Amino acid sequence: MKITQNLQKNKQALSQLQNSDDIVFLDLNIGKSTALLIFAKEIVDKDALGQLVLRPALGLEGQVDKDTLWDCFLNPEKQKVFESEQVIDQVLSGFALLLCDGVDFAVSFGVQKYEKRAIAEPPTSTVIKGPREGFVESLPVNVSLIRRRLKSPQLVFENDVCGRLSKTAVSICYIDNVVDKELLKEVKKKLKAVDIDAVLDSSYLAKYLSDCKPSIFKRVGNTEKPDILVSKILEGRVAILVDGSPIALTVPYLLLEDFQSPSDYYNSPYSATIARFIRLFSVILALLLPAVFVSAELFHLQLIPLSFLLTIVNSIKGIPLSPSYEMFFTFLIFEILNEASVRMPKYVGMVVSIVGGLVLGETAVNAGIISPPTLMIIALSGICLYTVPELEQPLSFLRLFFLIIAGSIGIYGLIIAVSSLMVHLTCSESFSVPLTAPFAPLVKKDLKDSFYKGFLAENNSRPQSLNNKNKRRLDKNVEE
């Protein structure tokens, strides 16, 4: 409905806001005209409201027309609103709206004030060297953290709203002369297709941005650090920021990203390369060690060295469970302890970890329920999972799946399962970019920042795996 020059009709059109006690309808006399100020008292800055809105308005004299009303305010975030629906949306978003009798529009003032968390290092991305700032739940603050690092007119933020009831602010971030326009068009199309009541976190949008094909692996990247986000959009990715969430989304996503730590780019290339290969080895160990051990015990004893086999035979004497059931039982205990330590408060979680890891494990071994090799293998496998924390959930599922296959069929079934996993990953894509790039398909120029971390002078071009426009990133003559 259009805003009219009749203040009473406008007030009736906005009557649904009067049902809530936190919405204030303040009647004013501006000069010789009557006016109405509407705002949500808990999410506006009352000092700014008084200084920038009420004081100039009450200082007017005589009959107020549209030009006088508009010119008397110096608020840098003022705008004209002509629809009552827009008035309602802006009031609920923290704006203050002023309607005056005889004026056919409302004046909106940006005087929002939300309680927000202080900027701190995110718990999921701690570093020894490098920036320690992390995103918070406030979208304007997150935008400022990115803008401070990229002072370029090519950095673009496009704002949108998602959620029928939540009206959550969403911002798309990209480098205009680098990003692929088809990628940007596809991201906008998928965000427009979001039709749910509320978007409470960026993970809601991640499900809509992912492909429809079912997979235990994610198709959308995420980060809590502004320096990582800036590096990704400089490579040609598109970032999505959601108000109320400290986690930013990035597309396209490559599986290799989760093996790269933020500290890799602030340490020497040698230590970064070693650390990445350790993470890769740890993931392989976490996935295959329990399954190979069970299959060797049940079907392929010849795979176990004789001295180690004698140790195993001595350790499993009196164990009532078969090797596969024993491994499943230990795996279940470990997952229960993991869930308990995550859900409980920190001071209780520490006690649970100590009691579960030391007392319960030692007691189970002494009681003859599980053997020491099984306990050691499950513990080592669990620790290796957290060398790549972003992949912990899919890897935990695959570890259990491989364990079932190995306990049922043996090493041949395990080989088939691993081969099927590799085929699935090779066929998976994120916004038309292969998930396993730059290895499948092989992109030799991108190998300089894969598991091998090259020197700065070697990274003179943006990743060829991504469909970016501007390939050049660094002058070839720049030295390390």
Secondary structure, 3 states (H helix, E strand, C coil): CECCCCHHHHHHHCHHHHHCCCEEEEEEEECCEEEEEEEECCCECHHHHHHHHHHHHHCCCCCCCHHHHHHCCCCCCEEEECEHHHHHHHHHCCCEEEEECCCCCEEEECCECCCCCCCCCCCCCCCCCCCCCCCCCCHHHHHHHHHHHCCCCCEEEEEEEECCCCCEEEEEEEECCCCCHHHHHHHHHHHHCCCCCCCCCHHHHHHHHCCCCCCCCCCCEEECCHHHHHHHHHCCCEEEEECCCCCEEEECCCHHHHHCCHHHHCCCHHHHHHHHHHHHHHHHHHHHHHHHHHHHHHCCHHHCCHHHHHHHHHHCCCCCCCHHHHHHHHHHHHHHHHHHHHHCCHHHHHHHHHHHHHHHHHHHHHCCCCCHHHHHHHHHHHHHHCCCHHHHHHHHHHHHHHHHHHHHCCHHHHHHHHHHHHHHHHHCEECCEECCCCECCECHHHHHECCCECCHHHCCECCCCCCCCCCECCCCCCCC
